[in-house]
Amino acid sequence: MAKKVRRKKNQVVLWVISAILALSMVLGLVIIAAPPPSPPTPTPTPTVWVTPTPAP
């Protein structure tokens, strides 16, 4: 009877490892298939207004 318990524990461990492996593969596929982030929009250059000063 001890062999059946040991085999059952081994099967549970194998199922857990398989589930973790499958989940990581699906997660990697989702990350790769996701569209890339849009590039940040550049900040516009400030406009400098030069006002002429009256000549003395």
C-alpha positions in Angstrom: 0.0 0.0 0.0 2.9 2.3 0.6 3.8 2.2 -3.1 0.4 3.5 -4.2 0.7 6.5 -1.9 4.1 7.3 -3.2 3.0 6.9 -6.8 0.1 9.2 -6.1 2.4 11.9 -4.6 4.7 11.6 -7.6 1.7 12.1 -9.9 0.6 15.2 -8.0 4.1 16.7 -8.2 4.3 15.9 -11.9 0.9 17.5 -12.5 1.9 20.7 -10.6 5.2 21.0 -12.5 3.3 20.4 -15.8 0.8 23.1 -14.9 3.5 25.6 -14.0 5.3 24.9 -17.2 2.2 25.3 -19.3 1.2 28.5 -17.5 4.7 30.0 -18.1 4.5 29.1 -21.8 1.1 30.7 -22.2 2.2 33.8 -20.3 5.3 34.1 -22.6 3.1 33.7 -25.7 0.8 36.5 -24.4 3.8 38.8 -23.7 5.3 38.2 -27.1 2.0 38.6 -29.0 1.1 41.8 -27.2 1.5 44.9 -29.3 4.6 47.0 -28.5 4.1 50.1 -26.4 3.6 53.3 -28.4 6.6 55.6 -28.4 6.3 58.6 -26.2 5.3 61.8 -27.9 8.1 64.4 -27.9 7.6 67.6 -25.9 7.3 70.5 -28.3 10.1 73.0 -28.3 9.2 76.2 -26.5 8.8 79.2 -28.7 10.9 82.2 -27.6 9.6 85.6 -28.5 12.2 88.3 -28.8 10.8 91.8 -28.5 13.0 94.6 -29.8 14.0 97.1 -27.3 14.0 100.7 -28.3 17.4 102.1 -29.0 18.6 104.9 -26.6 
